[in-house]
Amino acid sequence: MCVGRVCRDRRGERITIASGHCCGLRSGMQHCSILAVNDAQPLPAQVGPTLPAGVPQMHPIRSCCAILALAISSTAAAQHAHEHGVADLRIAVDGATVLVEFDSPLANLVGFEHAPRDAAQREALAALAERLHEPQGLLSLPAAARCEPVAIEIEVPGHEDEHGHGHDHDKHDHGHAHDHADEHADAFAAWEFRCESIDALDGVELRLIEAFPTIRTLRVNVAAPGGQSSRRVSAARERVAL
């Protein structure tokens, strides 16, 4: 099942991309929200779905039709905001592919949100980028599922080297924090996994709060073949069923 995509250009204007096309990683496109399309009602060639008010935007990774969209309710979406001590995690499963997206205020991860002012702060941002490039330390998929990361996308405001190593990435801008004048900035990570034994994927153990203790609450939204769910996690390690 492919998905239709509603994107925004750099002026913030909505752009509709027909089903089967990838709007991510294209010049001039800043944000991409992915909406599931009912197989019985395919998208017209030039017309796509309207993005529900308040739905938080999913950032694109290189796969176009491999990722199942997260259809998050407006109620859950309304909670998506820059809030210290709170972070957001989105998990989507489609076929043998798993996409995990993580958004957090930068202060939760390094203790500050302004542009780095000294070597210590630059080192903290570099260390964060390296840590986000190692998803195995932040979440654990069942060994029996035999899942391996195939693409990683990282954004750490203030850190110059925002592209991955050992994976196929483009360095690009999602507009998380262009202007640090208001000292609000968010870090973002997207991890795409390919699983050889997807039937064994029955859950994910989350270790993000253990890794970043300043996060008190992790808002988790899941879209998987078994259905969609939303919950709040506060334990250092907690398993989320799929």
Secondary structure, DSSP 8 states (H G I E B T S, - for coil): --EEEEEEETTS-EEEE-TT---TT-TTEEEEEEEE--TTS---SS------TT-------S-SSSS------HHHHTT-S--TTEEEEEEEEETTEEEEEEEEEHHHHHS--S---SHHHHHHHHHHHHHHT-GGGTEE--GGG-EEEEEEEEE-TT-S--S-SSS--------S-S-GGG---EEEEEEEEEES-GGG--EEEE-HHHH-TT--EEEEEEEETTEEEEEEE-SSSEEEE-
